[in-house]
Amino acid sequence: MTLLQVLEHEWLPIRSGGGQSLNVHQAALLERLADSLPARALEWRRAAVKFTQFCGVIQLGDLTIEVLPKIARQERDVLRCQQVLVRLLQVTGALPPQQVGEATLGQQRHALLDVFIEHFRGMLAQQMQLGLIRRYVPMEDELATVRGRIDLVKQVRLNAFSPQRVHCRFDEFDIDNPYNQVLRHVMGMLLHRTHHPAIKRGLNELLAHLAPASIRSFTPEQVEALVFDRLNQRWQPIFKRCAEFLRGLHPNVTAGGIPALALMFDMNRLFEGYVTWRARRAFKGLQIQSQGPRRFLAANQAGKGVFQLRPDISVLKGAQVVLIADAKWKILSPEERKLGISSADLYQLVSYALRYQCQRLALIYPAMEGLNPGLREKLTIEGSDVQLAICSIDLAGVLVSSDAVFDGLHSWVSEC
């Protein structure tokens, strides 16, 4: 098993010398998988490939590639990068935190795919302790005692001379139903994707409880079509993860039909979700809305709205928007006069201020280790009372509870 750990936007050489590189065959397999990955997840150049803002894990046969977020300018601490990615996934709900099984991986000193699988196994173990999903299944059988109702037609026709046996129709409260069949299918798939002995042992223990469930294959769409009621809705996060794992499988990418597995996450979305989570913790008593409220910037001659606006994060006091923030997964450049901020990002926020009648704007960026986080700049938009704060958040701080930047923004909004 070969493990390559690469940072986002880092070029991975393609050569035959081994080491931190892909060989030509592995590069060809990755290229075949490219169409199944998110758009623009890869960039190619002569004898090298780069992973863009999508982080996660790709498994191609015996090769596992971990793409990790870059959180330091100079140091290459892959363990810390792993921890930050896992924590971001947890706080944004993409990887729900759980306690069962966390000791198996210690401090995540293992392959990232093992971390994902172990979290799923832990979630599943928690729910199985409360009981598997059971459904009544219609059955019929010849029994020594009556169960359910007697099938008189078959009883007369088949058991006329054997009255000691009664042909009955009844409902069996059984675990052999599509829900448990999905769980067995997904766990069996994951069992072959991990090389961690403790995780294999844990998966096998859970599979033993699902032995009565039939072996069937499922598509992500079939899993998403399962219906949940008040009795089994606690299982919904489990089946959401099942669909994600199945969607990450790409059969017949590698030679011999060995399936590939790709679990990739858009760091733009993750960072936006993290900033929203932090804002909800800091802005007590105010409403936080993600991707809204949606309004149109203009109206055409027919009076129909055009150019819909959808702010990343809005802070509302009643119906009034008091702060609009955009989260940008991009590293600021302190050595530049404009910090490397895109003019388009600034123009976008100013249009928000005009349409929402909001006087407080914020651009929020990640801060790499080694650079001081916090308020980088505060600008006043000429000809208006609108002010724009440019902030950076220490990504290493995702591992602790530090809300200093957002507490400052809260105080700033209160002044308005």
C-alpha positions, 0 to 999 in steps of 0.5 A, a space after each residue: 500500500 502506497 500513501 502519498 500526502 500532498 498539500 492543495 496547490 502543490 505540484 506532484 511530480 510524475 516520474 519513475 524515481 519513486 518518493 513523493 511522486 506518481 509514476 506514469 501508470 498511476 498518473 494515467 489512472 488518476 487521469 481516467 478518474 478525473 471526469 468523476 472528480 469535482 470540476 477543476 479539481 486537478 490541473 495538469 502540466 508536463 510531468 506534474 499534477 496539482 490538486 486545487 481547492 478540493 481536499 480529501 482522499 483518493 484511492 486507486 488500487 494500492 495507491 492512496 493520495 491524501 490532499 490536505 489543506 495548506 495551513 502554514 507557509 513554510 512548515 509541512 506538518 501533515 498531521 496538523 493539516 489532517 487534524 484541521 481538515 477533520 475538525 472543519 468537516 466536523 464543525 460543518 456537519 460533513 463528518 459528525 463528531 462521535 465518541 465511540 471508537 475515537 480511541 482507535 485512531 489516537 490522534 489521527 496518526 493514520 491514513 485520512 481514509 481510515 479516519 473517515 471510515 472509523 468515524 462512520 463505524 463509530 456513528 453506526 455502533 452508537 445507533 446499533 446499540 439502540 437497536 437495528 431497524 426492523 420491519 414486518 415481513 410477510 411469511 408463511 410456513 407449516 408450524 406445530 402451533 398456530 401463529 398469525 392466521 391459518 391458510 385454510 386453502 393450503 391447510 386442506 389441500 396439503 395437510 389434510 392427512 397431517 393435522 399436527 402441522 398447521 399452514 400459517 400466514 404471519 408477519 415476522 419482525 425482521 432485520 432483513 430489510 433494505 435499510 440493513 442490507 444497505 448497511 451490510 453492503 457499505 460496511 463490506 465495501 469499506 472493509 476492503 478499503 481499510 488496512 487498519 487492523 483495529 478498524 477491520 476488527 470493528 467492522 467485522 463485529 458490526 457485520 456479525 450483527 447484520 448477518 441475517 440481512 441479505 447481500 445486495 448492491 445499492 446505488 447512491 440514488 437508491 439509498 437516498 430514496 429510502 423513507 424515514 419516519 419518527 421511529 428510524 429518523 435517528 438513522 438518517 445521518 448514517 444513510 447520508 454517509 452511506 450515500 456519500 461513500 457509494 457516490 465516491 466509488 468509481 468502478 472499473 477505473 483501474 485495471 482489472 476492474 478494481 474500484 477507485 474511491 474518491 472523497 473530496 471536499 470543496 475547501 471554499 464551502 468548508 471554510 464558508 461553513 466554518 465561518 458561519 459556525 463561528 459567527 453563530 457562536 459569537 453573534 448571540 441574540 442575532 440571526 445568522 443566515 447562510 447564502 441569503 437573504 436572496 434579493 435581486 440587484 435590479 429589475 428589467 423593464 417588465 419589472 422582473 428581478 434580475 442578477 440575484 444576490 446571495 451573500 455568504 453570511 448575513 447577520 440580521 437584527 430583526 428584518 435589518 441586515 446589519 453585517 454581510 460577510 464573505 468567506 474567501 478560501 485564499 491566503 492574503 499577501 501582507 507584502 502587497 499594498 492591497 493584500 492580494 484582495 481581488 477587486 471583484 470581491 470588493 465590488 461584490 460586497 459594495 453591491 450587497 451594501 447598496 441593495 441591503 442598505 447595510 453599513 458593515 461589511 467583512 471579508 474573511 480569509 484564512 490565516 496561515 500559521 506564522 502570520 498574525 490573525 485578526 483585523 488586517 485592515 478597515 476601509 471606508 467606502 468613499 461617498 458613503 458610511 459603509 465600512 469594510 473590515 478585512 479579517 484573517 482567521 488562524 486555521 490552527 485555531 479551529 482546534 481550539 475555541 477562539 472567537 476573538 475575531 468574531 467578538 471584535 466584529 460583534 462589537 463593531 456592528 454594535 457601534 453602528 
